[in-house]
Amino acid sequence: MTLELQGVSKLVDGQVHIHPTDLTLEKGTMNVLLGPTLAGKTSLMRLMAGLDVPATGKVVWNGQDVTGMRVQDRKVAMVYQQFINYPSMSVYDNIASPMKLMGLDRTEIDARVRETAELMKLTPMLSRKPLELSGGQQQRCALARALVKNAGLVLLDEPLANLDYKLREELRVEIPKIFEASGSIFVYATTEPEEALLLGGNTAALWEGRVTQFGPTPDVYRQPVDATTARVFSDPPMNFLQIEKRGGKITFGDGQGAPATGQLAALADGSYIAGFRPNHLEIGKHSADAVEFRTTLTVTELTGSETFVHLDHHGEREI
């Protein structure tokens, strides 16, 4: 089971929202769309679902061109960050509603509702109305309604964004297990690098309507192809410094020098922008393979288990 985007793009009032994009998603792997707000995650999902028609390119499902196929004729389900349930209906009827529209018989509907409710830990709540549930339970209900359709493609557009921290952590652990049990292609949009790492699978980094890199999540995180991808996949932000490599030495923009050790030793002579995440910095410790430079500490932020140290390196802010 595969979903292919072949050169798809999206225009809104003549403005490019999605640049021509090629992407292949396969069953059996969680697929994460990672990027800041307005990066194009929802726009790309709408093209996948058939809610929008691409300006160029094709959407191919299992080898079949479905670009012009109506969304109601596709096996697709979508869950949004808002808790979209029918407030006047019970949880049971909310979950059953897609199957009633499909014309399934009552016996099959009942069996699938109860099976999905068990998977989503909603069995004790089946007779309740959505507004009688907690936020996490309401989103579980929306997820159950998407899963019960047995859709080949399930799109989750920041589904945990409106939940509190504890509920987010709980569902982050459970969603990959639910995905494995369903057999669908899952696509999960998020603005949070940590969430992408927790979900695993493959990640597409998006920036201003472009997919800058796609591949196994650990590879995209550890080996970003460019500074844009590194920025997308770093929270706190990645730090950048201008450096000059000459022989066995590097020089910073302020004239400070240091031996070219580690990965820097293998670089050809020339000018570079060096990127490093905050956890790669150590204050006041000497290491034989480390690159040392002097800077000014400006602010420290205690957030609980972590402390963020803000530095000023000749006008450049580092963390």
C-alpha positions as CSV (number, residue, x, y, z in Angstrom):
1,M,0.0,0.0,0.0
2,T,1.6,3.3,-1.1
3,L,0.6,6.9,-1.5
4,E,2.7,8.9,-4.0
5,L,2.8,12.7,-4.6
6,Q,4.3,13.3,-8.0
7,G,5.3,16.9,-8.5
8,V,2.1,18.2,-6.7
9,S,1.8,21.9,-6.0
10,K,-0.8,24.2,-4.6
11,L,-1.7,27.8,-5.5
12,V,-4.0,30.1,-3.5
13,D,-5.0,33.4,-5.3
14,G,-1.9,33.1,-7.4
15,Q,0.5,32.5,-4.4
16,V,2.4,29.3,-4.0
17,H,1.4,27.5,-0.9
18,I,3.1,24.2,-1.8
19,H,6.0,24.1,-4.2
20,P,6.3,21.0,-6.5
21,T,6.7,18.1,-4.2
22,D,7.6,14.4,-4.7
23,L,6.9,12.1,-1.7
24,T,6.2,8.4,-1.3
25,L,4.5,7.1,1.8
26,E,4.2,3.4,2.6
27,K,2.2,1.2,4.9
28,G,3.9,0.0,8.0
29,T,5.8,3.2,8.8
30,M,4.6,6.3,10.7
31,N,5.0,9.4,8.5
32,V,5.5,12.7,10.2
33,L,5.2,16.2,8.6
34,L,7.3,18.5,10.8
35,G,7.4,22.3,10.4
36,P,6.4,25.6,12.0
37,T,3.0,27.1,11.6
38,L,2.2,28.0,7.9
39,A,5.0,25.7,6.7
40,G,2.4,23.8,4.5
41,K,1.6,20.8,6.6
42,T,-2.2,21.1,6.4
43,S,-2.1,22.1,2.8
44,L,-0.1,19.0,1.9
45,M,-2.6,16.8,3.9
46,R,-5.5,18.4,2.0
47,L,-3.9,17.4,-1.3
48,M,-3.3,13.9,0.0
49,A,-7.0,13.6,1.1
50,G,-8.4,15.0,-2.1
51,L,-9.9,18.0,-0.3
52,D,-7.9,20.2,-2.7
53,V,-6.9,19.6,-6.3
54,P,-3.2,20.2,-7.0
55,A,-2.2,23.0,-9.4
56,T,0.4,20.6,-10.9
57,G,1.3,16.9,-10.5
58,K,-0.6,13.8,-9.5
59,V,-1.7,11.9,-6.4
60,V,-1.3,8.2,-6.9
61,W,-2.7,5.5,-4.6
62,N,-1.4,2.0,-5.1
63,G,-0.5,2.8,-8.7
64,Q,-3.8,4.4,-9.5
65,D,-4.1,8.1,-10.3
66,V,-6.7,9.5,-7.9
67,T,-6.0,13.2,-8.4
68,G,-9.5,14.0,-9.6
69,M,-11.3,11.5,-7.4
70,R,-13.8,12.9,-5.0
71,V,-12.8,12.7,-1.3
72,Q,-15.9,10.7,-0.4
73,D,-14.9,8.1,-2.9
74,R,-11.5,7.6,-1.3
75,K,-10.6,5.5,1.7
76,V,-9.3,8.4,3.8
77,A,-9.9,9.7,7.3
78,M,-8.7,12.9,8.9
79,V,-8.4,14.1,12.5
80,Y,-7.9,17.7,13.4
81,Q,-6.5,19.4,16.5
82,Q,-10.0,20.6,17.4
83,F,-12.2,18.0,19.1
84,I,-14.7,17.5,16.2
85,N,-17.5,15.2,17.5
86,Y,-21.2,15.4,17.2
87,P,-22.3,16.8,20.6
88,S,-25.9,15.6,20.6
89,M,-24.8,12.0,19.9
90,S,-23.4,9.4,22.3
91,V,-19.8,8.2,21.9
92,Y,-21.1,5.0,20.5
93,D,-23.1,6.8,17.8
94,N,-20.2,9.1,17.1
95,I,-18.0,6.1,16.4
96,A,-20.7,4.4,14.4
97,S,-21.6,7.3,12.2
98,P,-19.1,6.7,9.4
99,M,-20.2,3.1,9.1
100,K,-23.9,4.1,9.0
101,L,-23.1,6.4,6.0
102,M,-21.3,3.4,4.4
103,G,-24.5,1.3,4.7
104,L,-23.0,-1.4,6.8
105,D,-25.4,-3.7,8.7
106,R,-26.0,-3.3,12.5
107,T,-24.2,-6.4,13.5
108,E,-21.0,-5.4,11.8
109,I,-21.3,-1.8,13.0
110,D,-21.7,-2.9,16.6
111,A,-18.7,-5.3,16.4
112,R,-16.4,-2.7,14.9
113,V,-17.6,0.1,17.3
114,R,-16.8,-2.1,20.4
115,E,-13.5,-3.3,19.0
116,T,-12.3,0.2,18.3
117,A,-13.6,1.5,21.6
118,E,-11.6,-1.2,23.4
119,L,-8.5,-0.2,21.4
120,M,-9.0,3.5,22.3
121,K,-10.0,2.8,26.0
122,L,-13.5,4.2,25.5
123,T,-15.6,1.2,26.4
124,P,-16.9,2.6,29.7
125,M,-17.8,5.9,28.0
126,L,-19.8,4.6,25.0
127,S,-23.2,5.9,26.4
128,R,-21.9,9.3,27.3
129,K,-22.0,12.5,25.2
130,P,-18.7,14.1,24.0
131,L,-19.1,17.1,26.3
132,E,-19.2,14.8,29.3
133,L,-15.7,13.6,28.5
134,S,-12.3,15.0,29.2
135,G,-10.3,16.6,26.4
136,G,-8.2,13.5,26.0
137,Q,-11.3,11.3,25.8
138,Q,-12.9,13.6,23.3
139,Q,-9.9,13.3,21.0
140,R,-9.9,9.5,21.5
141,C,-13.5,9.6,20.3
142,A,-12.4,11.5,17.2
143,L,-9.6,9.1,16.6
144,A,-11.9,6.1,17.0
145,R,-14.3,7.5,14.4
146,A,-11.4,7.8,12.0
147,L,-10.0,4.3,12.6
148,V,-13.4,2.5,12.5
149,K,-13.7,3.3,8.8
150,N,-10.7,1.0,8.1
151,A,-9.4,3.8,5.9
152,G,-6.2,3.1,4.0
153,L,-5.0,6.6,4.7
154,V,-5.4,8.3,8.1
155,L,-4.3,12.0,8.4
156,L,-3.7,13.4,11.9
157,D,-3.3,17.2,11.8
158,E,-1.7,18.2,15.1
159,P,-4.3,16.1,17.0
160,L,-2.7,16.6,20.4
161,A,-2.1,20.4,20.2
162,N,-5.1,21.3,22.4
163,L,-4.4,18.7,25.1
164,D,-2.6,19.3,28.4
165,Y,1.0,18.0,28.8
166,K,0.0,14.8,30.6
167,L,-2.6,13.8,28.1
168,R,-0.3,14.6,25.2
169,E,2.4,12.3,26.6
170,E,-0.1,9.5,27.2
171,L,-1.4,9.6,23.6
172,R,2.0,10.1,22.0
173,V,2.9,6.7,23.4
174,E,-0.3,5.1,22.4
175,I,-0.7,6.4,18.8
176,P,2.2,4.3,17.3
177,K,0.6,1.2,18.9
178,I,-2.8,2.1,17.5
179,F,-1.2,2.7,14.1
180,E,0.5,-0.7,14.1
181,A,-2.8,-2.4,14.9
182,S,-4.8,-0.6,12.1
183,G,-2.7,-1.4,9.1
184,S,-3.3,2.0,7.5
185,I,-0.9,4.6,6.2
186,F,-0.6,7.2,9.0
187,V,0.5,10.8,8.4
188,Y,1.0,12.9,11.5
189,A,1.5,16.7,11.3
190,T,3.3,18.5,14.2
191,T,5.3,21.7,14.9
192,E,7.3,19.9,17.7
193,P,10.6,18.2,16.9
194,E,10.4,16.2,20.2
195,E,7.0,14.8,19.0
196,A,8.5,13.7,15.7
197,L,11.4,11.9,17.5
198,L,8.9,10.1,19.9
199,L,6.7,8.9,17.0
200,G,9.7,7.6,15.0
201,G,9.2,6.3,11.4
202,N,9.9,8.7,8.6
203,T,9.8,12.5,8.9
204,A,9.4,15.2,6.1
205,A,10.7,18.5,7.2
206,L,8.7,21.4,5.7
207,W,9.6,25.1,5.4
208,E,7.6,27.7,3.5
209,G,5.8,25.2,1.4
210,R,8.8,23.0,0.5
211,V,9.8,19.6,1.7
212,T,13.5,20.2,2.6
213,Q,14.3,16.6,3.6
214,F,12.4,13.2,3.9
215,G,13.7,10.0,5.4
216,P,14.0,8.0,8.6
217,T,13.4,10.3,11.5
218,P,16.7,9.7,13.3
219,D,18.6,10.4,10.1
220,V,16.8,13.7,9.4
221,Y,17.5,14.8,13.0
222,R,21.2,13.8,13.1
223,Q,22.1,14.5,9.5
224,P,20.1,17.4,8.2
225,V,20.9,18.2,4.6
226,D,20.9,22.0,5.1
227,A,20.6,24.8,7.7
228,T,16.8,25.1,7.0
229,T,16.1,21.5,7.9
230,A,18.4,21.8,11.0
231,R,16.3,24.8,12.1
232,V,13.0,22.9,11.6
233,F,14.3,20.0,13.6
234,S,15.7,21.8,16.6
235,D,14.0,23.1,19.7
236,P,15.6,25.0,21.4
237,P,16.9,26.5,18.1
238,M,20.1,25.3,16.6
239,N,23.0,27.7,16.9
240,F,25.1,28.8,13.9
241,L,28.6,30.4,13.7
242,Q,30.6,31.6,10.7
243,I,34.0,29.8,10.6
244,E,37.0,29.8,8.4
245,K,39.1,26.6,8.0
246,R,42.7,26.9,7.1
247,G,45.1,24.0,7.6
248,G,44.6,22.5,11.0
249,K,42.9,25.5,12.5
250,I,39.5,27.2,12.4
251,T,38.9,30.9,13.0
252,F,35.6,32.4,14.2
253,G,34.1,35.7,12.8
254,D,35.5,37.6,15.8
255,G,39.1,36.4,15.1
256,Q,39.2,33.7,17.8
257,G,41.0,30.6,16.7
258,A,41.0,26.9,17.7
259,P,42.4,23.6,16.5
260,A,40.2,21.9,13.9
261,T,39.2,18.7,15.7
262,G,36.6,16.1,15.3
263,Q,34.4,16.5,12.1
264,L,36.0,19.8,11.4
265,A,39.4,18.2,10.8
266,A,38.1,16.5,7.7
267,L,36.8,19.7,6.0
268,A,38.6,21.2,3.1
269,D,39.9,24.7,3.6
270,G,37.3,27.4,3.1
271,S,34.4,29.3,4.8
272,Y,31.6,27.5,6.5
273,I,28.6,28.0,8.7
274,A,28.8,25.6,11.6
275,G,25.6,24.5,13.2
276,F,25.4,22.9,16.7
277,R,22.5,22.2,19.0
278,P,22.4,23.5,22.6
279,N,23.1,20.1,24.1
280,H,26.5,20.0,22.2
281,L,27.7,23.0,24.2
282,E,29.6,22.7,27.5
283,I,30.5,25.6,29.7
284,G,33.9,25.8,31.3
285,K,35.0,22.2,30.5
286,H,38.1,21.3,28.4
287,S,38.0,18.3,26.1
288,A,40.7,17.2,23.7
289,D,38.4,16.9,20.8
290,A,36.2,20.0,21.5
291,V,36.3,23.3,19.8
292,E,36.7,26.1,22.4
293,F,35.6,29.7,22.1
294,R,34.9,32.6,24.5
295,T,31.5,34.2,24.9
296,T,29.3,36.1,27.4
297,L,26.6,34.6,29.5
298,T,23.5,36.8,29.5
299,V,20.5,34.9,30.9
300,T,19.8,31.5,32.5
301,E,16.3,30.0,32.4
302,L,15.3,27.2,34.8
303,T,12.5,25.1,33.4
304,G,12.5,22.2,35.8
305,S,14.7,19.3,34.6
306,E,16.6,21.6,32.2
307,T,18.3,24.9,32.4
308,F,18.7,27.0,29.3
309,V,21.8,29.2,29.2
310,H,21.7,32.2,26.8
311,L,25.0,33.4,25.4
312,D,26.0,36.5,23.5
313,H,28.9,35.8,21.0
314,H,29.7,39.2,19.6
315,G,26.1,40.1,18.9
316,E,25.1,36.5,17.9
317,R,22.6,34.9,20.4
318,E,23.4,31.3,21.3
319,I,21.7,28.8,23.6
